[in-house]
Amino acid sequence: MTYAFVPFQEETISGIDLLKRSGISQVTISFGGLGEGVCSLEGEGCSATACRRSVCQGSGVNAPFWQYFRQSAPGEWRPLTLGASATKVRDGDVDAWSWTGREAGLPALSLAEVARLAGAPLNDGVPGGDRPVVQTAYPPGFVRPTEEKGQGTVVYVVAGTLLALIGGGSIYAARRRQLRGEAEG
């Protein structure tokens, strides 16, 4: 699982902008007026050529593809079917990407948990910082994808690759104003 905390100062940004600002390695392609499609994140997914052809979706019923979700309450994930280009991200949103063709099985995560797991500085439990931070954590016994030889995508489906992104712009901006006020006062 890869966790990212992404501060931004705008009121909203698109899900694709959030992903691009995260610093996570990615391959995306433009589908013109339909926005951008996500092909690969952190080396998982498909090539740009395969993405253009089928948006990474294979022919099998459970063939994996990148699915995009938002958590409305801890553990309550809903798919964002319009895609990342058409989705607005606001302060405190917890978004996730899952490379699977099955039920994503995403965990319940608070904003503070994801920020901590990503390595963001916390001040009295409030995430902060002025730059995106990213951290990948492998479950016990998991073999890193670069170490695997000859194993198919089933390993990735079972592992449930997750990318959780946090929109922390307003928290960051408010904390910065507070610190500026303390320094001046």
N, C-alpha and C positions, 0 to 999 in steps of 0.2 A: 504494500500500500504506500502510496506517495501522498504526502500531506503538504499543502501550500497555504500560506497566509499572504494575502495580497492587499496591501493598503492602497487606497486611492482617494483623491479629494473630491471628485465629481459626485453629484447626487446619485447618478446611475451611470453604468457602463454596460456594454453588451457582454454576454457570456464569452464570446470569442475574444474580446479585448481583455477580459479577466484572465483567460487562459494564456493569451500571448504575453501579458505582463507578469505571469507567474514565474517565468524562467525555466519552466519545464520544457524539455526537448520535445518538439512536436513537428508533425507534417500535416498541413492543412491545404486544401485546394478550394479555389473559388468556383462556385456554381452560378456565377452571374448574379441576377436579381434574387436568387434563392439564398444567397449568403455563402458562408464557408462551411465545408465539411471537414470533420476531423478524421484523419487517416491513421495517424500514429502518435502515441504519447509515450515518452520514455522508451522508445524502441519497440513498443507493443502495438500491434495493429497491422496495417498493410501499406504497401507502396503507394505512391501518388497515382501510378498507372492503374492499379487494382481499385483504388479509391474512386477514380473517375468512372471506371466501368461499373462498379456495383456498390460504392460507398462501403467497401470492405466486407460486405455481407456475402458469405458463401451460399452455396445452394442447399445445404442441409438445414433441417428444421431448427436445430440448436447451434447453427454456425455463429460464432461470436462476431460482434460489431460494437462500435462505440455507442453507448447509451448515456444520455445526459439527464441528471436528476437534480431536484432541489428538495431539501428537508424543510417541511412546514412546521414540524415539532420533532423533538428528539425521537428518532426511529421511524418517523412518518415521511417516507420519500415518495415524491411524485415525479413521473417522467416529464421532461420538458420537450415535448414532441415537435415544437416549432424550430428547435435547434438553437445553438449557441449564438448565432448572428442575430436572431430575432428576440432573444431573451434579455430582459433588463435585470441587472444585478444591483442590489441596494446594500447599504451598510448592514452587516450582520448576516447576510444570506450565506447558507452553507450549501454549496453545489458539489456534485460528485459526477465522475465519469466512471463507467464500468465496462470493461471489455468482456462481454458475455452475450450469449444468445439465449440465456435462460433468465430466471429470476435473479436479480442482482444481489439480493441478500446484504444490503448495505447496513452497517452498524449505526446505532444512535450515537451522534456526536454533538457536543455543545461547541459553540464558537471558541471558548477558552480551551477545550480539549484539542481541537484541531490546531489552534495556534501553538499550543504547547508541543504537540507532536511534530509540528513543522519547524519548531525551534525559534518561534517569535518571542521577543522579550515580553514578560508579563509584569505589570505594576499593579499590585493589589488585586490580582486575578484578571485584570483587564489587558487584553493583548495590545501591543503597540509596535513601534518601530516605523521606519520610514521607507523600508525596502522589502520586497517580497522575500520570503524565506521558504525553502523547500527541503523536505526530508523524506527519504524512503525507508520504510521499516519492513523487514521480511519476517513472516511468522516463523516460529521455531520449526526446524526441519525442512524449511522450504529451500529448494535449490535455485539459486539465482539464474535468470534466463540465459545469461552469457555463459554459464557453466553447463547448461544442458546440452546433451547431444542426442539428436534423433527423436526427441519427444514432440508430440503434436500440441495443438492449442488446447487440448483437454486440460493440461496442467494449468494453463492460465485461467480457464473457466473455473476450475476447482479452487484455485488460489483467489479468484475474485479480485482481479486488479482494480484498485480504487484510486481515484484521484479526487480528493476533497479540496475545494477552493473556497476561500472565505473572502467576502467583500467587507473589508474593514476600513473603508475610507473615512466615514464619519467618526468612527472611534478614534482613528489616528488624528484627524483634524481637530476634534474636540480636545484630545489630550495635549496636542501641540499648543493650542490656544491657552489651555490651563497652565502649562509649563511657562509659556511666554509671559502670562499675567503674573505668575509667581516670581519670575526673574525681574520683572519691572517693578514689582511692589515690594 
